[in-house]
Structure formats: structure tokens, C-alpha cells
Amino acid sequence: MLAQADNPSVFTKYLEGFKWDEILRNITDILIDLVLISIFFLIIRVIGKAIINRLFSNYANKEHSNISSNRMKTLHSLSMNAYIYMLVFFWIYSALTIIGIPIGTLLAGAGLFSVAIGLGAQGLASDIINGFFILFEKQINIGDYVTIGDVTGTVSELGLRTTKIRSNNDALNFIPNRNITSISNMSKERMKAEINIRVNPDTPITKVINVMKDINKEYVPKTKGIIDDPQLLGTVDMGDGTIAVKEYIPTTDETRFDVQFEFLQLYLEAIKAAGITLPNNKVISDISKG
């Protein structure tokens, strides 16, 4: 019987035609180049962030800086955001070039406009343009208390693509800038520190008001952030069965709560020193009863 001759399959012949040593060497070279370029961009990222942080820190420490701290935080966040996006773009471009994907040829062959639409760049451009006008027109800054659409809260970050709002329930909301059509900013420039001094029905209201006026006369001129004379409205119904002496103190948005806490403490101490008895805190009273 004649011996059966070996007949390797077509697939085996196809595999044997590959130059595996050369392929492995090319893959190794590509991986090494990708690692090196990634390390390079990481170093550039660290150096760039340090430079941006130093520049903003030095400017914020200037005595005659005419930019508010919230505005400075906004510009700082946006600059960092833009820098990171730029690095990511160049890293992706470099990585694809190393792998051997002809980016320029693809864009030229498919048409830049059609590729941009396919990648969703139209929406990205809308986000960036709208975000630019929000920033340029100073509509909001980091730390502002705003309402955008159905979301109410504090602006935690203003980026090129999205604005982040920390709502009252502590949820972090990501809003694409192109979806921001109207903004209600409750922290814009002129604010009012609201102070309510709860009183008893038999409390000498006139005496309480005179004590508050004396405090205002002494402390308002030397308190930073107060931009106008306090507005003493007199007694008001608080809606929970109690009455209070209400006052508004016009302040800047940055000093609103500082002024509110400081003057409330000053009023209470002065009223106590004048021998006037005020009602106990309702919350504390309810807890103590339990």
C-alpha cells in the first residue's frame, strides 16, 4: 500500500505565510511607544496643572485683585477643564498615529463635516459655545445658588461641556450647556442677609428695635460686605404661630451668610444684655419635651 502524502490545509498554509517574528516585534514596538507617549502626556498633565494652580493662586493672593473668589474658582475650573480636554485630544491623535491609523486620510476621504456630525461634534460645539457665553456674560459662577430648568442648587463646576449643580438633596446634577436656556441666579451681586429675632407678644418691640439700631450704627460701617443701609421691617408673622422682628441687610453675594451670622449673634447678645427676655428656640423646646 502506498503511503498517504501529507496534505496541509489551506488555513495552515495561510498561517505559515505570516512572519510572526516581525509581527510580534511590531506589536512590541507599538506597545512601547504607546506607554512612552502616555507617560509623556501624564508628565505634561501634572506640570500643566501645577502651573495653572500656581498662576491662579498667585493672582488670588494679590491685594488689589478685582475678581471675586467665586469668579476666580470658575475661571480656574474652566482653564483646567480646557487643558485636560486638549491633552486628551492630542493623546488620542498621537496614539492612533502610532498604531498606524491614517487620521488625516480618513478625514479627507470621508469629509470633515460628515465625520464631525457622525461623532456628535455638533452637540459638543453647542455645549462649548453656550458655555462660553455663560462664562463671558458672567451669568453664573461656582458657588452661586441657581435654578436651571427643574434643578435648584449650588454650582459646583462650570465646564466646557457640562455645568454641575449640587441640588438641595445633595444630588450632583450634570446639565449639558446646550440645554441651559434660562438661569435664575439667586446669588448675583446684590443679596440680602435676612435676620429674624423671634419675640413674645409681651416683648417690648420698640426697645428691641432700638437695640438693633444701636448695633447697626456701631458695626455696619466697619463690616466688610455690607453695601447699603439695613432695612428694619418691624414685626412680622413667621407663619408658625410666632412673631419676629425682621431685618434685611444688603450685602455682596460672598458675604451674605457671614453678615447674617455675625449680626444675629450681636443682636441676641445686646438684647440679652438689655434685660429683654426672648422666647426659647422652638426646635430646642420640642426636643427637650420629648
C-alpha positions, 0 to 999 in steps of 0.5 A, a space after each residue: 500500500 502506498 503511503 498517504 502524502 501529507 496534505 496541509 490545509 489551506 488555513 495552515 498554509 495561510 498561517 505559515 505565510 505570516 512572519 510572526 517574528 516581525 509581527 510580534 516585534 511590531 506589536 512590541 514596538 507599538 506597545 512601547 511607544 504607546 506607554 512612552 507617549 502616555 507617560 509623556 502626556 501624564 508628565 505634561 498633565 501634572 506640570 500643566 496643572 501645577 502651573 495653572 494652580 500656581 498662576 491662579 493662586 498667585 493672582 488670588 493672593 494679590 491685594 488689589 485683585 478685582 475678581 471675586 473668589 467665586 469668579 476666580 474658582 470658575 475661571 480656574 475650573 474652566 482653564 483646567 477643564 480646557 487643558 485636560 480636554 486638549 491633552 486628551 485630544 492630542 493623546 488620542 491623535 498621537 496614539 492612533 498615529 502610532 498604531 498606524 491609523 491614517 487620521 488625516 486620510 480618513 478625514 479627507 476621504 470621508 469629509 470633515 463635516 460628515 465625520 464631525 456630525 457622525 461623532 456628535 461634534 455638533 452637540 459638543 460645539 453647542 455645549 462649548 459655545 453656550 458655555 462660553 457665553 455663560 462664562 463671558 456674560 458672567 451669568 453664573 459662577 461656582 458657588 452661586 445658588 441657581 435654578 436651571 430648568 427643574 434643578 435648584 442648587 449650588 454650582 459646583 463646576 462650570 465646564 466646557 461641556 457640562 455645568 454641575 449643580 449640587 441640588 438641595 438633596 445633595 444630588 450632583 446634577 450634570 446639565 449639558 450647556 446646550 440645554 441651559 436656556 434660562 438661569 435664575 441666579 439667586 446669588 448675583 451681586 446684590 443679596 440680602 442677609 435676612 435676620 429674624 429675632 423671634 419675640 413674645 407678644 409681651 416683648 417690648 418691640 420698640 426697645 428691641 428695635 432700638 437695640 438693633 439700631 444701636 448695633 447697626 450704627 456701631 458695626 455696619 460701617 466697619 463690616 466688610 460686605 455690607 453695601 447699603 443701609 439695613 432695612 428694619 421691617 418691624 414685626 412680622 408673622 413667621 407663619 408658625 404661630 410666632 412673631 419676629 422682628 425682621 431685618 434685611 441687610 444688603 450685602 455682596 453675594 460672598 458675604 451674605 451668610 457671614 453678615 447674617 451670622 455675625 449680626 444675629 449673634 450681636 443682636 441676641 447678645 445686646 438684647 440679652 444684655 438689655 434685660 429683654 427676655 426672648 422666647 426659647 428656640 422652638 426646635 430646642 423646646 420640642 426636643 427637650 419635651 420629648 
